[in-house]
Amino acid sequence: MYAKEQAEVQTVPIQCKVALTIKEAAEYSNIGINKLESLLRSPRCPFVLYVGKKKLVKRKEFEKFISDNVEI
């Protein structure tokens, strides 16, 4: 029964997620993981979300950040 339940688990499309992991944000934006981690360390980063020690990327704020900047 456990295998059947596992097969029914569906993943949420990135466009529907509110927060992304660093890896998902890198794939979504085509920006490298190291560059994203550097941006997230910035004290004024508008799109970082801390969940304990874990850093997530607020998708909408991240999209706005990308749209508003010419270079990173």
N, C-alpha and C positions, 0 to 999 in steps of 0.2 A: 504494500500500500504506500509506503514511503516513496518508492521509485515513481509511482504514478503521480503523487502530489508534486514531486520535484519536476516532472515533465510538464506540468501545467503552469509552472511559474513563468511569468512573462516579464521581460525587461521593459522599463519605461524609456521611450525615445528621449534623446538628449534635449530636443526642443521642448519637451513637456516638463523637464526637471527645473526646479527652482534653484538648486545648488548642485554644482559639479565637483567631482574630484579633480585634482590637478591633472591626472592622466586624461580624463574626459575633456577637460578644458583645453589641453594641448591638442588632442585629436580634433576637437570642434573648431579651434581657431587656427590651427597649423602654426602655433607658436611653441617653441621648445619648452620642455619641462623645466630646465634650468632657468630659462628666462622668466617663466611664470613664477617659479619659486622666489626669484629675485624681486619681482614686482610685488608679490604677496608679503615679503619681509618689510617693504616700505611702510613707515608709520602712517602715511596718509593714503594708503591703498583703499579705494572706495568699494572694492568688490571682494574683500576677504571676509570670511565667516569662520570664526573659531568654534569648534565643537570639541571641547576638552583640549587636547594637544593637536588634534587633527585640524588642518586648514582646508576649507572648501571655498569654491568660487561661486559668488552670486551671479547667476547667468545673465540676468537682465542688466545689472550694473556693469558686468564685464563687456557685454555687447555695446553698451553706451560708451564705455572707456575706449574700446577699439574704434568706434565710429567717430569719436571726438578727437582722436590723436592721429597725426600724420606719420609719426615714427615712434617706436618704443625703444 
